[in-house]
Amino acid sequence: MEFPLLNVEEVTSALLVLLRVSALLMLMPVFGHRLVPQQVKIGLIALLAFLLYPVVATSLPQIPMSPLALMVVAIQEILIAAMLAMVAQLIFAATQFAGQVMGYQMGLAIANVFDPATSAQISIIGQFAQVMAMLIWLSAGAHNIFLSALADSFYLLPIGQPLDLSGIIPLNNLASNMFTLALRLVAPMLLLLFFLYVALGLLSRAVPQIQVFFVSFPLTVGVGFLAFAIALPSIISLMHDSFSGMSLSLPLLLKGLSGV
């Protein structure tokens, strides 16, 4: 039985498609989490590359065969995947940062847990916010938005096309908006705890015999959890809108990088 000879250019193109898919899945939230088994990641990468290559094969340009040019193209593919994944990672970073601030303001700075994703100690509220962000990510269909953006990236930004450095401006804007999003998430609790601290300060001045330190700790924890429970629907809605907004920010980033 005779097998057809493999075309070197087709194999190189398929490997570059596999490189962009694998880099994106390894860096994107939820699917790229450390707790996801490596076998699952490898299976998803192989399945997506197998399904995407016949679709995008007709739009792939001529790939240079020199080793130096291939190295440059491979590095560019990893950068494209990293910038796409960063759009979602910034939202997760804002959520975790807001949870950290909530935990510190509530007096739970000592009650930390180990985060396997970052290999660092984070507050309990920060861990809860991160898990909640993962669930909202799936419920909002953000993974479908990413898969659609991955397929469109081979048309908007073909393999080997030079990157337009001015296209990172939308990514810079998203990075600056990360702190705005974190402040909006933590604002209700900060506002309520601010008034609580003011009231405790006035109480300590009016009645110096009261040990405000021992009184304030259970109050800040209780009021903090109450404020978090009251603000939870608005926090979920805000995070859902942020993930849904990636359907606009991802194509905008790809168009900017392609110079369109």
Buried (B, 14 or more C-beta within 10 A) or exposed (E): EEEEEEEEEEEBBBBBBBBBBBBBBBBBBBBBEEEBEEEEBEEBBEEBBEEBBEEBEEEBEEBBEEEEEBEBBBEBBBEBBBBBBBBBBBBBBBBBBBBBBBBEBBBBEEEBEEBEBEEEEBBBBBBBBBEBBBEBBEEBBBBEBBBBBBBBBBEBBEBBBEBBEEBBEBBEEBBEBBEEBBBBBBEBBBEBBEEBBEEBEEBBEEEEEEEBEEEBEEBBBEBBBEBBEEBEEEBBEBBBEBBBBBBEBBBBBBBBBBEE
